[in-house]
Amino acid sequence: MYGSNGAGKKTRIAALLRQIFGSGVEKARTEHKSVSLPNRSDKLEIVCLVSNFHIELTPADAGFHDRVIVQEVIKEIAQSRPVDAKIHPFKVVVMHDVDRLSRGAQHALRRTMERYMSTCRLILCCNSTGKVIDALHSRCLLLRVPAPTTEELVAVLLAIAAKEQLTGFTSETAELVAVASERNARRAILMLEAMKARYGQIAPGAQPELADWQKHVAAIAADIMREQSPNQLLAVRAKLYELLGHCVPASLLLRELCDSLLNKCDAALAPAIVEHAAAFERRLGDGSKAIIHIEAFVARFMSLYKRFLLSSFA
């Protein structure tokens, strides 16, 4: 299943599992699985959501060890018998953020899928299939989950507001939230919650609240536009480190920073900025240090913008 953030992929997967296995699949627990690393004495731990019928995990969280996670966890699950083997002769492995897996892990996943197909079924979840290898495409049924329309999101927000007895939350305010969330249902609901926490009873015409990390990125973009120097680059690096330390995904951070810079600079620079952002986003998946690639994008933008300013005043 693939589609944009907040489109409902995980909700549909949960509904599918409930339809296959019944309510027992909802009795899930969090487990820490330890996987031995090849040629090393230490072990790698990964957090999984486990029930008697399925397991959910995000191998990409293991970084460049994701290939080991893919092979070992699926092998362990496939070799254990299901609780009701006569009715359901297989277990299900749900993998999130498959598009963040390294090439080696994706090829290992392809081989593992073929080997354990008789006792194991896989559901792969990602935002885009562009970073998934063709060999996985050909072995899966591709289901696109589109983002909800603005009208659908407004209806959902109004229904939540009615249950929470938010009398001042009108359809116009709901539309503002839907547009500001970029049709991301999860983000829209969090924005509604933030507005409730700030205003109490929401007054007509109230503006949606942006997340703190988005405000922080906007401030970083303003700093970059104000000064292009090695000292400013070091200051920006420290702020980027802070965001990464608060678990903001690197690819999302790079995209938000690119959007903020595009909104502040001349339109003539837009093609070059987008090209550099796309190149460094591609490199994010090849390395283990996200800060290096994001900082390199900032340095490239500073150089590009400095030359543009000098040519404008020449």
N, C-alpha and C positions, 0 to 999 in steps of 0.2 A: 504494500500500500504506500503510495507516495502522494504528496501534496504539501501545500504551504503550512507554516506553523499555525496552530490553533484551528485547523480545518476539521478536526474530529477523527483523526486516524486511530489513535489509541482507544477512543470510545467505541469505534466500529469493531476494532479487534476484540475488545472486551465483550461486546454483544455477540460476536461470532463464536467466541469460546463458550459463552454461556449457553448459546443455542446448541452447541455440540455436546458439551459435558454436563450441562445443568448448573444449578446453583452452587455445586461443590467447588467450582472453579474460582468462586469469589472468596473462598476460605484460604487466602494466600498469606504467606509469611515472608519476612525479609531474612535472607540468609547470606552469610559471608563465605564464599567458596575460595579455597586455596588451590592454586595451580602451581605445580613444580615447573621451574624454568629450565630449559635444556642447557646442559653444561654449567649449571650454577647450583649452589647449595641453598640459596634463599627461595622463597615462594612468593607468588603474586596473589593478592586478594582482590576479589571483585564482588560487588553487592548484587544480589539477584532477588527477584520476587518469585517465590516458588509455591505451587499448589500440588495436589496429588496428580494433576493432569497436565500441567504445563510449567514452564519456567520463562521468565522475562529477564533480559540482561542487555547491557550496552557494552559490547566488547571494545568499542572505540575509546572508552574511558581508560583502557589499559595502555594507551599510547602505542609505541612500536612493538609491544608484546601482544597486540590484539590477535595475531595469528595463533599463538599458543592457546589463548582463551577460546577461540572458535573451535579448534580441534579437540581440546580436552573436555570442555563442558558438553558439547554435543555428543561426544563419544560416551561420556558418563551417563547422560540422559537416555541415549538410545539403547544402552545396555541394561537399563533397569526396566522391569516389567510394569505396565500400568496397573492401577488398582483393579479396574474392571476390564481385563484384557479381552474377554469374550465379546464385550459390547464395543469397546474402543481399543483396538489392537495397536494403538500408537500414542505417543506423547507429542506435545507441541512445544517447540522452542520459538519464542518471540524475540527477535533481535531489533533493537531500536538504533537509529542513526547509522544505518548500513552505509550510507554515502560517505561517512567519515572513516570507514575502514581503509587500511592500507591495501595496496594492490596484492601484496603477498597474502594478507588475510582473506581477501575476496577469492583468490584462487584456491586457498585452503578450504574455504567455505564451499566452493563448487565441488571439490573432491569429496568432502565430508557429506554433503547432501546426497550424492550418488551412492555412497557406501552404506548409509544408514536409512535409506528411504523406506525400507520395510517396517521399521519400528519408530520412525520419527518423522514429524512434519514440521516445516519451518514457515514462519510468517515473518517477512522482512519489512521493516518500516523505515522510511526515509523522506526527506523533504524533496529531493530531486534525484532522478535516475541518471542524470548526466555524469555523475562520478562513479556509477556502478558499471562494472565490466559487462561486456556483451554476453559472456558465458553464463552469468547469473540471470540476465534478461531472458535468455532462451529457455531457462529451466523454471521460470516462474510465470504465474498469471499476473499481469500488471493491472492493478486497480487504482485509478486516479481518484483522489478525494479532493474535490474542489473546495476552495474557501467559501464560506457562506456569503450570500449576497447581503448588501446593506439592509435591505428590507427584512431578510430573515434574522439578521443580527439585532435589528431594532425590536422585532417581535420578541426575541429571547430576553433582551434587556428589560423590556416593559413587563414581561411576565415575572422576572426576578424582582423587579421593583414593586410589583403588586403584592407578591408574597411577603416582601420585607416591609410593606406599608410605607413606601417612599412616595408621599403624595405629590411632591414638587417635581418629580422626575417625568418630564413630558416627552413626547415623541421627537420633538426638535432636539432636546438634549441627548436623547438616545442616539439620534442620527449623528450628532457631533462626536459622540463616543465611538460609534461604529467606524466613522471615517478616520478618526485619530488613531484607532487601533489597527488600521490597515486591514480590516475584515478578519482580524485574528480574534476568535471567540474567547480564548483564554485571556488575552490581554484586555479585551473589552470588559470582561467580568471583573478583572482586577482593577481596572480604571473606575468602574462603578463602585467597587468596594472602597477605593481611595477617596472618591468623592463623598461617599457616605461618612467615612471617618473624619473628613475635613469639615464638611458643612452640616452634618447631622441630617436635618431635613433639607433636601436639595431644592434650592430655589430655581425657578425657571430662568434659563439663560446662563446657568453655571457652566464653567469651562471644565473639560476633562483634565485630569491630573496625569502628567507624564511620569514615568518611572524615574527614580532617583538616578539610575545609571544613565538614562537618556539625557538628563539634565547635565550630568557630569561630562558626557561625550560632547554635548553642545559647548560646554565651557572649554574643553580641550581644543575643539575646532576654532573657537574664538582666540585662544592663545596662539595657535599656529598661524592664524591670519594676521595677528598683531605683530608678530616678530618671527623672523626666520634666521636662527643662529644656532650654533652648537650648544650654547647654554640653554636655550629654549627647548631644544631637542631632548636634553637630559631631564628637564623639568617635565616635559610631556611623557617621557619614558616612565618616570615615577608614577604619574597619574594612570597610565595604561596598566602598569603593574598592579596598582590598587584595584582596578576594575577586574583584571584577570584573577586576582586573589579572592574576589567576591563571586567567583564562578560565573562571570559573564562569558559566554562562548566566544572564542576568538573570531570565528567567521562572522558572527552577529555584530561584534564590536567593530570589526573592520568595515562592514557594510554601513553601519550607523555613522561611523566617522566619515566615510566617503560621502554619504548623503548630506551630512552637515556641512562639509566643505563645499560640495556642489552648490548648496543653497547660498553660500556666502561669497563665492568667487565668480569671475567673469565667465559667461557661457562659452567663450572661445576656448577655454581650458578644459571644458567638460569631457570631450573625447579622450584626451590624453590621461586625465585623472581616472576615468573609468577603466581605461586599458591597464594602467598600472595597478589599480585595485584588484582587477580580475587576475592579473599575473601573480600578485602576492597572495591572493586567496587560494590560488592553485598550489602555491608553495606551502601553505599552512598544513596541507595533508601530507607533505613529504618530510617534514621535520618534526622534532619533538619540542622545540622552543618557540611558542607562538609569538612571544614578545619580539623576537628577532625580525620576523617578517612584518609585523605591524609597525615596528619602529622604522624599518626600511621603507615602508610605504610613506610614512610621515616625512622622512628625510627626502625621498624622491619628490613628494609634493612641495616641500619647502624649496628645493632647488628649482623646480618648475615654476613656482609662483614668484620666486625672487627674480628669475630671468624675465618673466612676464612684466613685472613691475619696472625693472631697469629698461626694458625695451619701450615701455609706455612713456617713460620720462625722457627717453633719448631724443 
